Amino acid sequence: MTAPETAEHNSPPLLSLSDVVAGYGAGDILKGVSLKVRQGQVTCLIGPNGAGKSTVLKCVSGLLRPRAGSVSFGGKDITSASPRATLALGLVHVPQDRSLFPHMTVWDNLLMGGYSTRDHSVIRPRIEEAADLFPILGQRRHAHAGSLSGGEQKQVEIARTLLLNPRLIMLDEPSIGLDPKSRRLVFDAIGTLAASGRTVLLVEQNARSGLAASQVGAVLESGMVRLVRAASALLADPEVARLYLGAHAQAIEAK
């Protein structure tokens, strides 16, 4: 895989990264990343550990400022935007680490998603949408969030983003460290977002499951995007399977 191959699509991108260079300290992790995410699609970014997948999300959400290149969202340059500014534009970043308040109820954790929303009249319909899409919110409404399984907690984290009516939801390794049953809950949640027409940029080490839940797949290697294709095509590609969907990973995901 030497030259990027791009999936055909006529609609303009919601998110666009162009030749982004970024890193920590004196080193560059991203060495010219270019990627487009289109509205209404789930795009999965896969690649080996250390390739810079999480760094891409940090550059988009404003947690890390690129050293070169540009990031645009909805036609607006956000290369130097702060996390607060990107959030105000409708860009939500769900990190790897669990971010619920464990001693608060599931419902109170959900309500925290609307804390920064000034127009309180929009909160109720968003709550109703979240509860409709994710039944666990009603089923475990009064339970402490810390009593939920890892997969259930991640479902609540994802549902909470809907109170911000996000234009793009970025999920960073949502299945990391979870048992097989919890992983299935997470990918079911991503499927729910896809079915509702939400736009998602997913970083996922479980490449096979991540691609199966997505419409578009992108391979990040050595700090650059090497290949962009329909997710189903990447799953069927023997070379991609050999490099990123090996027998060991497949066995882990199948348990």
C-alpha atoms as an extended CHARMM CRD file, in Angstrom:
* protein
*
       255  EXT
         1         1  MET       CA              0.0000000000        0.0000000000        0.0000000000  PROA      1               0.0000000000
         2         2  THR       CA              1.9250000000        2.9800000000       -1.2060000000  PROA      2               0.0000000000
         3         3  ALA       CA             -0.5980000000        5.4800000000       -2.5590000000  PROA      3               0.0000000000
         4         4  PRO       CA             -3.9190000000        6.3640000000       -0.9170000000  PROA      4               0.0000000000
         5         5  GLU       CA             -7.0020000000        5.0090000000       -2.6500000000  PROA      5               0.0000000000
         6         6  THR       CA            -10.0580000000        7.1410000000       -2.0040000000  PROA      6               0.0000000000
         7         7  ALA       CA            -13.6610000000        5.9730000000       -1.7180000000  PROA      7               0.0000000000
         8         8  GLU       CA            -15.8280000000        7.7990000000       -4.2460000000  PROA      8               0.0000000000
         9         9  HSD       CA            -18.4440000000       10.1620000000       -2.8700000000  PROA      9               0.0000000000
        10        10  ASN       CA            -19.9630000000       13.3000000000       -4.2950000000  PROA      10              0.0000000000
        11        11  SER       CA            -20.9740000000       15.1410000000       -1.1310000000  PROA      11              0.0000000000
        12        12  PRO       CA            -18.5780000000       17.7120000000        0.3710000000  PROA      12              0.0000000000
        13        13  PRO       CA            -16.7280000000       16.5720000000        3.4950000000  PROA      13              0.0000000000
        14        14  LEU       CA            -17.9390000000       17.6490000000        6.9290000000  PROA      14              0.0000000000
        15        15  LEU       CA            -14.4070000000       17.2670000000        8.3030000000  PROA      15              0.0000000000
        16        16  SER       CA            -11.2050000000       17.6310000000        6.3270000000  PROA      16              0.0000000000
        17        17  LEU       CA             -7.5990000000       17.2090000000        7.4350000000  PROA      17              0.0000000000
        18        18  SER       CA             -4.9620000000       18.3300000000        4.9490000000  PROA      18              0.0000000000
        19        19  ASP       CA             -1.2620000000       17.4260000000        5.3370000000  PROA      19              0.0000000000
        20        20  VAL       CA             -1.4670000000       17.5940000000        9.1420000000  PROA      20              0.0000000000
        21        21  VAL       CA              1.8140000000       17.3010000000       11.0240000000  PROA      21              0.0000000000
        22        22  ALA       CA              1.6250000000       16.9730000000       14.8100000000  PROA      22              0.0000000000
        23        23  GLY       CA              3.2920000000       15.3460000000       17.7660000000  PROA      23              0.0000000000
        24        24  TYR       CA              4.5040000000       15.6700000000       21.3230000000  PROA      24              0.0000000000
        25        25  GLY       CA              7.7650000000       17.2330000000       22.4360000000  PROA      25              0.0000000000
        26        26  ALA       CA             10.3040000000       17.2270000000       19.6340000000  PROA      26              0.0000000000
        27        27  GLY       CA              8.8360000000       14.2760000000       17.7220000000  PROA      27              0.0000000000
        28        28  ASP       CA              6.1940000000       14.1560000000       15.0100000000  PROA      28              0.0000000000
        29        29  ILE       CA              3.5860000000       11.3990000000       15.2550000000  PROA      29              0.0000000000
        30        30  LEU       CA              1.5300000000       12.6070000000       12.3120000000  PROA      30              0.0000000000
        31        31  LYS       CA              3.6350000000       13.2750000000        9.2290000000  PROA      31              0.0000000000
        32        32  GLY       CA              1.1790000000       14.6780000000        6.7200000000  PROA      32              0.0000000000
        33        33  VAL       CA             -2.2520000000       13.2010000000        7.4630000000  PROA      33              0.0000000000
        34        34  SER       CA             -4.9960000000       13.9350000000        4.9350000000  PROA      34              0.0000000000
        35        35  LEU       CA             -8.4830000000       12.5850000000        5.5880000000  PROA      35              0.0000000000
        36        36  LYS       CA            -12.0830000000       13.5000000000        4.7590000000  PROA      36              0.0000000000
        37        37  VAL       CA            -15.1400000000       12.5280000000        6.8020000000  PROA      37              0.0000000000
        38        38  ARG       CA            -18.5010000000       12.9170000000        5.1040000000  PROA      38              0.0000000000
        39        39  GLN       CA            -21.7910000000       13.6930000000        6.7570000000  PROA      39              0.0000000000
        40        40  GLY       CA            -24.0270000000       10.7840000000        7.6850000000  PROA      40              0.0000000000
        41        41  GLN       CA            -21.2390000000        8.2030000000        7.5230000000  PROA      41              0.0000000000
        42        42  VAL       CA            -19.2910000000        6.2240000000       10.0910000000  PROA      42              0.0000000000
        43        43  THR       CA            -15.5970000000        6.3860000000        9.2150000000  PROA      43              0.0000000000
        44        44  CYS       CA            -13.2400000000        3.9940000000       10.9950000000  PROA      44              0.0000000000
        45        45  LEU       CA             -9.5330000000        4.7810000000       11.3330000000  PROA      45              0.0000000000
        46        46  ILE       CA             -7.4040000000        1.6760000000       11.8200000000  PROA      46              0.0000000000
        47        47  GLY       CA             -3.6850000000        1.0180000000       12.0150000000  PROA      47              0.0000000000
        48        48  PRO       CA             -0.9430000000       -0.3960000000       14.2420000000  PROA      48              0.0000000000
        49        49  ASN       CA             -0.2750000000        0.8350000000       17.7690000000  PROA      49              0.0000000000
        50        50  GLY       CA              1.6530000000        4.0950000000       17.7010000000  PROA      50              0.0000000000
        51        51  ALA       CA              0.4700000000        5.0530000000       14.2140000000  PROA      51              0.0000000000
        52        52  GLY       CA             -1.1650000000        8.2250000000       15.5730000000  PROA      52              0.0000000000
        53        53  LYS       CA             -4.8700000000        7.3620000000       15.4850000000  PROA      53              0.0000000000
        54        54  SER       CA             -5.7160000000        9.0390000000       18.7980000000  PROA      54              0.0000000000
        55        55  THR       CA             -3.4660000000       11.9650000000       17.8700000000  PROA      55              0.0000000000
        56        56  VAL       CA             -5.6610000000       12.6060000000       14.8300000000  PROA      56              0.0000000000
        57        57  LEU       CA             -8.7070000000       12.9950000000       17.0830000000  PROA      57              0.0000000000
        58        58  LYS       CA             -6.8410000000       15.3340000000       19.4270000000  PROA      58              0.0000000000
        59        59  CYS       CA             -5.8670000000       17.5630000000       16.5070000000  PROA      59              0.0000000000
        60        60  VAL       CA             -9.4790000000       17.7650000000       15.3990000000  PROA      60              0.0000000000
        61        61  SER       CA            -10.9390000000       18.5120000000       18.8470000000  PROA      61              0.0000000000
        62        62  GLY       CA             -8.3360000000       21.1320000000       19.7240000000  PROA      62              0.0000000000
        63        63  LEU       CA             -6.5220000000       19.1570000000       22.4090000000  PROA      63              0.0000000000
        64        64  LEU       CA             -3.3700000000       19.2480000000       20.2660000000  PROA      64              0.0000000000
        65        65  ARG       CA             -2.4210000000       21.9920000000       17.8330000000  PROA      65              0.0000000000
        66        66  PRO       CA             -0.9460000000       20.8180000000       14.5100000000  PROA      66              0.0000000000
        67        67  ARG       CA              2.5440000000       22.0280000000       13.6490000000  PROA      67              0.0000000000
        68        68  ALA       CA              1.6600000000       22.1610000000        9.9760000000  PROA      68              0.0000000000
        69        69  GLY       CA             -1.2990000000       21.5080000000        7.7180000000  PROA      69              0.0000000000
        70        70  SER       CA             -4.9190000000       22.4100000000        8.3060000000  PROA      70              0.0000000000
        71        71  VAL       CA             -8.1650000000       21.1000000000        9.7780000000  PROA      71              0.0000000000
        72        72  SER       CA            -11.5700000000       22.3210000000        8.6020000000  PROA      72              0.0000000000
        73        73  PHE       CA            -15.0220000000       21.4700000000        9.9100000000  PROA      73              0.0000000000
        74        74  GLY       CA            -18.1940000000       22.4170000000        8.1190000000  PROA      74              0.0000000000
        75        75  GLY       CA            -16.1460000000       24.6290000000        5.8140000000  PROA      75              0.0000000000
        76        76  LYS       CA            -14.6060000000       26.5230000000        8.7530000000  PROA      76              0.0000000000
        77        77  ASP       CA            -10.8780000000       26.4420000000        9.5550000000  PROA      77              0.0000000000
        78        78  ILE       CA            -10.4780000000       25.0070000000       13.0780000000  PROA      78              0.0000000000
        79        79  THR       CA             -6.7330000000       24.2990000000       12.9480000000  PROA      79              0.0000000000
        80        80  SER       CA             -6.0330000000       26.5960000000       15.9140000000  PROA      80              0.0000000000
        81        81  ALA       CA             -9.4270000000       26.3580000000       17.6030000000  PROA      81              0.0000000000
        82        82  SER       CA             -9.7090000000       25.5470000000       21.3110000000  PROA      82              0.0000000000
        83        83  PRO       CA            -11.6220000000       22.5040000000       22.6140000000  PROA      83              0.0000000000
        84        84  ARG       CA            -14.3720000000       24.8570000000       23.8090000000  PROA      84              0.0000000000
        85        85  ALA       CA            -14.6640000000       26.3700000000       20.3270000000  PROA      85              0.0000000000
        86        86  THR       CA            -14.8070000000       23.0150000000       18.5460000000  PROA      86              0.0000000000
        87        87  LEU       CA            -17.4460000000       21.7910000000       20.9960000000  PROA      87              0.0000000000
        88        88  ALA       CA            -19.5370000000       24.8800000000       20.2680000000  PROA      88              0.0000000000
        89        89  LEU       CA            -19.4020000000       23.9550000000       16.5630000000  PROA      89              0.0000000000
        90        90  GLY       CA            -20.9570000000       20.5630000000       17.2940000000  PROA      90              0.0000000000
        91        91  LEU       CA            -17.8360000000       18.4140000000       17.4300000000  PROA      91              0.0000000000
        92        92  VAL       CA            -17.8420000000       15.9650000000       20.3590000000  PROA      92              0.0000000000
        93        93  HSD       CA            -14.8450000000       13.8620000000       21.4170000000  PROA      93              0.0000000000
        94        94  VAL       CA            -15.4470000000       10.7440000000       23.5600000000  PROA      94              0.0000000000
        95        95  PRO       CA            -12.0160000000        9.7340000000       24.9440000000  PROA      95              0.0000000000
        96        96  GLN       CA            -10.6770000000        6.2710000000       25.7190000000  PROA      96              0.0000000000
        97        97  ASP       CA            -10.9440000000        6.7190000000       29.4730000000  PROA      97              0.0000000000
        98        98  ARG       CA            -14.3480000000        6.3470000000       31.0570000000  PROA      98              0.0000000000
        99        99  SER       CA            -15.7970000000        9.7750000000       31.7150000000  PROA      99              0.0000000000
       100       100  LEU       CA            -18.9570000000        9.0700000000       33.7160000000  PROA      100             0.0000000000
       101       101  PHE       CA            -19.4030000000       10.1950000000       37.3150000000  PROA      101             0.0000000000
       102       102  PRO       CA            -19.5410000000        6.7830000000       39.0190000000  PROA      102             0.0000000000
       103       103  HSD       CA            -21.4600000000        7.8690000000       42.1390000000  PROA      103             0.0000000000
       104       104  MET       CA            -24.1220000000        9.7410000000       40.1720000000  PROA      104             0.0000000000
       105       105  THR       CA            -27.1110000000        7.9940000000       38.6130000000  PROA      105             0.0000000000
       106       106  VAL       CA            -27.2390000000        7.0630000000       34.9610000000  PROA      106             0.0000000000
       107       107  TRP       CA            -29.9100000000        9.7060000000       34.3860000000  PROA      107             0.0000000000
       108       108  ASP       CA            -27.9170000000       12.4570000000       36.1150000000  PROA      108             0.0000000000
       109       109  ASN       CA            -24.8850000000       11.5390000000       34.0140000000  PROA      109             0.0000000000
       110       110  LEU       CA            -27.0430000000       11.8870000000       30.9280000000  PROA      110             0.0000000000
       111       111  LEU       CA            -28.2700000000       15.3130000000       32.0240000000  PROA      111             0.0000000000
       112       112  MET       CA            -24.6720000000       16.4790000000       32.4600000000  PROA      112             0.0000000000
       113       113  GLY       CA            -24.3820000000       16.2990000000       28.6790000000  PROA      113             0.0000000000
       114       114  GLY       CA            -26.6080000000       19.3500000000       28.4090000000  PROA      114             0.0000000000
       115       115  TYR       CA            -24.8480000000       21.3790000000       31.1050000000  PROA      115             0.0000000000
       116       116  SER       CA            -23.2580000000       23.8100000000       28.6400000000  PROA      116             0.0000000000
       117       117  THR       CA            -26.4220000000       24.2540000000       26.5560000000  PROA      117             0.0000000000
       118       118  ARG       CA            -27.9000000000       27.6970000000       27.1640000000  PROA      118             0.0000000000
       119       119  ASP       CA            -31.2260000000       27.0840000000       25.4480000000  PROA      119             0.0000000000
       120       120  HSD       CA            -32.9360000000       24.7570000000       27.9190000000  PROA      120             0.0000000000
       121       121  SER       CA            -35.9460000000       24.3250000000       25.6410000000  PROA      121             0.0000000000
       122       122  VAL       CA            -33.9380000000       22.0080000000       23.3820000000  PROA      122             0.0000000000
       123       123  ILE       CA            -32.8220000000       19.6890000000       26.1810000000  PROA      123             0.0000000000
       124       124  ARG       CA            -36.0380000000       17.7010000000       26.5960000000  PROA      124             0.0000000000
       125       125  PRO       CA            -36.3720000000       16.5850000000       22.9460000000  PROA      125             0.0000000000
       126       126  ARG       CA            -32.6940000000       15.6150000000       22.9410000000  PROA      126             0.0000000000
       127       127  ILE       CA            -33.1610000000       13.5980000000       26.1310000000  PROA      127             0.0000000000
       128       128  GLU       CA            -36.1470000000       11.8670000000       24.5530000000  PROA      128             0.0000000000
       129       129  GLU       CA            -34.1070000000       11.0510000000       21.4460000000  PROA      129             0.0000000000
       130       130  ALA       CA            -31.2440000000        9.6370000000       23.5350000000  PROA      130             0.0000000000
       131       131  ALA       CA            -33.6130000000        7.5490000000       25.6790000000  PROA      131             0.0000000000
       132       132  ASP       CA            -35.3630000000        6.2480000000       22.5710000000  PROA      132             0.0000000000
       133       133  LEU       CA            -32.1070000000        5.2280000000       20.8870000000  PROA      133             0.0000000000
       134       134  PHE       CA            -30.4950000000        3.8050000000       24.0280000000  PROA      134             0.0000000000
       135       135  PRO       CA            -33.0720000000        1.9380000000       26.1890000000  PROA      135             0.0000000000
       136       136  ILE       CA            -30.4850000000        1.3600000000       28.9410000000  PROA      136             0.0000000000
       137       137  LEU       CA            -30.9790000000        4.9780000000       29.9960000000  PROA      137             0.0000000000
       138       138  GLY       CA            -34.4940000000        4.1960000000       31.1410000000  PROA      138             0.0000000000
       139       139  GLN       CA            -33.8060000000        0.6400000000       32.2870000000  PROA      139             0.0000000000
       140       140  ARG       CA            -30.9350000000        1.6650000000       34.5920000000  PROA      140             0.0000000000
       141       141  ARG       CA            -32.0730000000        5.2420000000       35.1810000000  PROA      141             0.0000000000
       142       142  HSD       CA            -31.6410000000        5.2090000000       38.9760000000  PROA      142             0.0000000000
       143       143  ALA       CA            -28.5410000000        2.9990000000       39.1110000000  PROA      143             0.0000000000
       144       144  HSD       CA            -25.1790000000        4.4800000000       39.9680000000  PROA      144             0.0000000000
       145       145  ALA       CA            -23.1370000000        4.7130000000       36.7810000000  PROA      145             0.0000000000
       146       146  GLY       CA            -20.2510000000        2.9250000000       38.4720000000  PROA      146             0.0000000000
       147       147  SER       CA            -22.3980000000       -0.1960000000       38.8720000000  PROA      147             0.0000000000
       148       148  LEU       CA            -22.7650000000       -0.6400000000       35.0970000000  PROA      148             0.0000000000
       149       149  SER       CA            -20.5660000000       -2.8940000000       33.0040000000  PROA      149             0.0000000000
       150       150  GLY       CA            -17.8810000000       -1.2980000000       30.8570000000  PROA      150             0.0000000000
       151       151  GLY       CA            -19.9940000000       -1.6620000000       27.7340000000  PROA      151             0.0000000000
       152       152  GLU       CA            -23.0560000000       -0.1980000000       29.4270000000  PROA      152             0.0000000000
       153       153  GLN       CA            -21.0240000000        2.7640000000       30.6780000000  PROA      153             0.0000000000
       154       154  LYS       CA            -19.7280000000        3.4150000000       27.1890000000  PROA      154             0.0000000000
       155       155  GLN       CA            -23.2900000000        3.3310000000       25.8650000000  PROA      155             0.0000000000
       156       156  VAL       CA            -24.2390000000        6.0220000000       28.3790000000  PROA      156             0.0000000000
       157       157  GLU       CA            -21.1960000000        8.0980000000       27.3940000000  PROA      157             0.0000000000
       158       158  ILE       CA            -22.1890000000        7.9000000000       23.7410000000  PROA      158             0.0000000000
       159       159  ALA       CA            -25.8450000000        8.6520000000       24.4950000000  PROA      159             0.0000000000
       160       160  ARG       CA            -24.8170000000       11.6790000000       26.5650000000  PROA      160             0.0000000000
       161       161  THR       CA            -23.2440000000       13.2910000000       23.4990000000  PROA      161             0.0000000000
       162       162  LEU       CA            -26.6970000000       13.5590000000       21.9030000000  PROA      162             0.0000000000
       163       163  LEU       CA            -27.6850000000       16.2800000000       24.3600000000  PROA      163             0.0000000000
       164       164  LEU       CA            -25.2580000000       18.5190000000       22.4810000000  PROA      164             0.0000000000
       165       165  ASN       CA            -26.8850000000       17.6600000000       19.1420000000  PROA      165             0.0000000000
       166       166  PRO       CA            -23.4320000000       16.9400000000       17.6950000000  PROA      166             0.0000000000
       167       167  ARG       CA            -22.6220000000       17.2750000000       14.0180000000  PROA      167             0.0000000000
       168       168  LEU       CA            -19.7020000000       14.8610000000       14.4690000000  PROA      168             0.0000000000
       169       169  ILE       CA            -19.0520000000       12.3100000000       17.2200000000  PROA      169             0.0000000000
       170       170  MET       CA            -15.4560000000       11.1180000000       17.5960000000  PROA      170             0.0000000000
       171       171  LEU       CA            -14.9870000000        7.8470000000       19.4860000000  PROA      171             0.0000000000
       172       172  ASP       CA            -11.4820000000        6.9660000000       20.6370000000  PROA      172             0.0000000000
       173       173  GLU       CA            -10.9980000000        3.2040000000       21.1210000000  PROA      173             0.0000000000
       174       174  PRO       CA            -14.4830000000        2.6910000000       22.6270000000  PROA      174             0.0000000000
       175       175  SER       CA            -14.0260000000       -1.0790000000       23.0240000000  PROA      175             0.0000000000
       176       176  ILE       CA            -10.5740000000       -0.9910000000       24.6260000000  PROA      176             0.0000000000
       177       177  GLY       CA            -10.2310000000       -3.1790000000       27.7010000000  PROA      177             0.0000000000
       178       178  LEU       CA            -13.7590000000       -4.5710000000       27.4590000000  PROA      178             0.0000000000
       179       179  ASP       CA            -14.9040000000       -8.1830000000       27.6040000000  PROA      179             0.0000000000
       180       180  PRO       CA            -16.5620000000       -9.6540000000       24.4940000000  PROA      180             0.0000000000
       181       181  LYS       CA            -20.1340000000       -9.0440000000       25.7060000000  PROA      181             0.0000000000
       182       182  SER       CA            -19.3390000000       -5.4050000000       26.5180000000  PROA      182             0.0000000000
       183       183  ARG       CA            -17.6400000000       -4.9430000000       23.1500000000  PROA      183             0.0000000000
       184       184  ARG       CA            -20.8000000000       -6.0920000000       21.4220000000  PROA      184             0.0000000000
       185       185  LEU       CA            -22.7850000000       -3.4890000000       23.3550000000  PROA      185             0.0000000000
       186       186  VAL       CA            -20.3870000000       -0.7820000000       22.1750000000  PROA      186             0.0000000000
       187       187  PHE       CA            -20.5910000000       -1.7610000000       18.5180000000  PROA      187             0.0000000000
       188       188  ASP       CA            -24.3660000000       -2.0330000000       18.8250000000  PROA      188             0.0000000000
       189       189  ALA       CA            -24.3100000000        1.5740000000       20.0630000000  PROA      189             0.0000000000
       190       190  ILE       CA            -22.2530000000        2.6420000000       17.0490000000  PROA      190             0.0000000000
       191       191  GLY       CA            -24.7430000000        0.8520000000       14.8180000000  PROA      191             0.0000000000
       192       192  THR       CA            -27.5250000000        2.7960000000       16.5170000000  PROA      192             0.0000000000
       193       193  LEU       CA            -25.7510000000        6.0810000000       15.7440000000  PROA      193             0.0000000000
       194       194  ALA       CA            -25.2660000000        5.0270000000       12.1250000000  PROA      194             0.0000000000
       195       195  ALA       CA            -28.9190000000        4.0510000000       11.7410000000  PROA      195             0.0000000000
       196       196  SER       CA            -29.9790000000        7.4520000000       13.1000000000  PROA      196             0.0000000000
       197       197  GLY       CA            -27.8720000000        9.2350000000       10.4700000000  PROA      197             0.0000000000
       198       198  ARG       CA            -25.1960000000       10.5430000000       12.8300000000  PROA      198             0.0000000000
       199       199  THR       CA            -21.6830000000       11.2500000000       11.5610000000  PROA      199             0.0000000000
       200       200  VAL       CA            -18.9980000000        9.3400000000       13.4340000000  PROA      200             0.0000000000
       201       201  LEU       CA            -15.2070000000        9.2160000000       13.2720000000  PROA      201             0.0000000000
       202       202  LEU       CA            -14.1610000000        6.0300000000       15.0200000000  PROA      202             0.0000000000
       203       203  VAL       CA            -10.6600000000        5.0530000000       16.1160000000  PROA      203             0.0000000000
       204       204  GLU       CA            -10.6380000000        1.3420000000       16.8650000000  PROA      204             0.0000000000
       205       205  GLN       CA             -7.9200000000       -1.2170000000       17.5630000000  PROA      205             0.0000000000
       206       206  ASN       CA            -10.4000000000       -4.0640000000       17.0210000000  PROA      206             0.0000000000
       207       207  ALA       CA            -10.1510000000       -3.3420000000       13.3150000000  PROA      207             0.0000000000
       208       208  ARG       CA            -12.4940000000       -6.0530000000       12.0710000000  PROA      208             0.0000000000
       209       209  SER       CA            -15.3560000000       -5.0230000000       14.3720000000  PROA      209             0.0000000000
       210       210  GLY       CA            -14.7010000000       -1.3320000000       13.7670000000  PROA      210             0.0000000000
       211       211  LEU       CA            -14.8570000000       -1.7180000000        9.9990000000  PROA      211             0.0000000000
       212       212  ALA       CA            -17.9470000000       -3.9130000000       10.2360000000  PROA      212             0.0000000000
       213       213  ALA       CA            -19.7290000000       -1.0540000000       12.0290000000  PROA      213             0.0000000000
       214       214  SER       CA            -18.6190000000        1.5650000000        9.4780000000  PROA      214             0.0000000000
       215       215  GLN       CA            -19.2590000000        2.6540000000        5.9130000000  PROA      215             0.0000000000
       216       216  VAL       CA            -15.7330000000        3.9670000000        5.2600000000  PROA      216             0.0000000000
       217       217  GLY       CA            -12.3590000000        2.7090000000        6.4660000000  PROA      217             0.0000000000
       218       218  ALA       CA             -8.9890000000        4.4740000000        6.5020000000  PROA      218             0.0000000000
       219       219  VAL       CA             -5.6100000000        2.9150000000        7.2160000000  PROA      219             0.0000000000
       220       220  LEU       CA             -3.1160000000        5.0480000000        9.1670000000  PROA      220             0.0000000000
       221       221  GLU       CA              0.4700000000        3.8470000000        9.0270000000  PROA      221             0.0000000000
       222       222  SER       CA              3.7320000000        5.5970000000        9.9440000000  PROA      222             0.0000000000
       223       223  GLY       CA              1.9200000000        8.8690000000       10.5720000000  PROA      223             0.0000000000
       224       224  MET       CA              0.1240000000        9.0340000000        7.2070000000  PROA      224             0.0000000000
       225       225  VAL       CA             -3.1790000000        7.8200000000        5.7810000000  PROA      225             0.0000000000
       226       226  ARG       CA             -2.1950000000        5.1540000000        3.2760000000  PROA      226             0.0000000000
       227       227  LEU       CA             -5.5740000000        3.8890000000        2.1140000000  PROA      227             0.0000000000
       228       228  VAL       CA             -9.2180000000        5.0330000000        2.1990000000  PROA      228             0.0000000000
       229       229  ARG       CA            -11.9180000000        2.7290000000        0.8770000000  PROA      229             0.0000000000
       230       230  ALA       CA            -15.3730000000        1.4300000000        1.6190000000  PROA      230             0.0000000000
       231       231  ALA       CA            -15.1490000000       -0.4500000000        4.9100000000  PROA      231             0.0000000000
       232       232  SER       CA            -16.5340000000       -3.6060000000        3.3180000000  PROA      232             0.0000000000
       233       233  ALA       CA            -13.7950000000       -3.4760000000        0.6860000000  PROA      233             0.0000000000
       234       234  LEU       CA            -11.0900000000       -3.1880000000        3.3390000000  PROA      234             0.0000000000
       235       235  LEU       CA            -12.5620000000       -6.1690000000        5.1650000000  PROA      235             0.0000000000
       236       236  ALA       CA            -12.3650000000       -8.1760000000        1.9450000000  PROA      236             0.0000000000
       237       237  ASP       CA             -8.8440000000       -7.0340000000        1.0150000000  PROA      237             0.0000000000
       238       238  PRO       CA             -6.3350000000       -9.8830000000        1.5890000000  PROA      238             0.0000000000
       239       239  GLU       CA             -3.4220000000       -7.5080000000        2.2130000000  PROA      239             0.0000000000
       240       240  VAL       CA             -5.3700000000       -5.4490000000        4.7420000000  PROA      240             0.0000000000
       241       241  ALA       CA             -6.4900000000       -8.6890000000        6.3930000000  PROA      241             0.0000000000
       242       242  ARG       CA             -2.9110000000       -9.9270000000        6.6070000000  PROA      242             0.0000000000
       243       243  LEU       CA             -1.5720000000       -6.6820000000        8.0600000000  PROA      243             0.0000000000
       244       244  TYR       CA             -4.4020000000       -5.5120000000       10.3260000000  PROA      244             0.0000000000
       245       245  LEU       CA             -7.0630000000       -8.2150000000       10.5790000000  PROA      245             0.0000000000
       246       246  GLY       CA             -4.8360000000      -11.1380000000       11.4540000000  PROA      246             0.0000000000
       247       247  ALA       CA             -5.9150000000      -14.4310000000       12.9280000000  PROA      247             0.0000000000
       248       248  HSD       CA             -4.9730000000      -13.3480000000       16.4770000000  PROA      248             0.0000000000
       249       249  ALA       CA             -7.1440000000      -10.2190000000       16.3590000000  PROA      249             0.0000000000
       250       250  GLN       CA             -9.9780000000      -12.1550000000       14.7520000000  PROA      250             0.0000000000
       251       251  ALA       CA             -9.8400000000      -14.8000000000       17.4740000000  PROA      251             0.0000000000
       252       252  ILE       CA            -10.0000000000      -12.1620000000       20.2130000000  PROA      252             0.0000000000
       253       253  GLU       CA            -12.9970000000      -10.4300000000       18.6510000000  PROA      253             0.0000000000
       254       254  ALA       CA            -14.8500000000      -13.7060000000       18.0550000000  PROA      254             0.0000000000
       255       255  LYS       CA            -14.8090000000      -14.7680000000       21.7110000000  PROA      255             0.0000000000
